[in-house]
């Protein structure tokens, strides 16, 4: 059941990141879900490196959304070049 929740929460994070990021990205369901999951994993990694999260602790929802927006911003910058 954990993987199902990861996909659902990842999709919600990806949708929220796409809503907060200006511009139009033609991402489908899978790409949006991957964006959200990568945002969550990236936020957990950065938070663990900074000492905000324990090694077995996942990132919070808002930190995951912020990281997903950062990843989306980086993607659009790389794609535009």
N, C-alpha and C positions, 0 to 999 in steps of 0.2 A: 504494500500500500504506500510505502514511502516514495517510491519512484513516481507514482501517479500524482502525489501531492507536489513533488518537485516540478513535474511538468506543468501542473495547473498554476502553481505560484510563479514559475518561470514565465509562463505565458502572460500572467497579469503584470508582472514586472516589465516585460518587454512591451506590452501595450501601453503602459503608463509612461515608459521612457520615450516611446514613439510619439505620444501625445505631448510630452514636455519639450521634445526637441523640435525646433522649427525646421520646416522643410518637408519634402515628401519622399519617403522611402518606399519602394515597392517590395516590401517584405511580405511573405506569406505566413501561414501559421507556424511552420517549422522554423523559419528564420527568426520570427519574433520570439518563439519559445527559446531558441538557442541563445538569442541576445539576452533574455531575462536570466537564463541559467548561468551564462558567462558573467553577467553582472553580479549575480549572487556569489559565485565562486571567486571572482576578482575582489569583491568587497570583503569577503571572509579572509582572503589571503593578505590583503593590505591591512585589514584590522588586526590580524594575528601578528604581522610584522611590527605594527606600531604598539602592540600590547593591549589593544582594546578588547580582543576576544581571546578566549582560551584555545588551545590547539584543537579541541574537539567540539568547539562551539561554532555555529553558523552565524552569518552576518544578519543584521536586522533588515527589515523590509525597506526602510527608507535608504539605508546605506546601499542596498542592492540596486534600488532605482537610480540613485545618483551614479553608481558605477556603470550601470547600463547606459545612462545618458552620456557619460564620458566615452564609453566604447562606441556608441553610435556617432558621436561627434568625431572621434578619431577615424571611424570608418568613412564618413562622408568626406573628410579632409583627404584621406588617402585615395578614395575613389575619384575625387575631382581632379587629381593631378594627372 
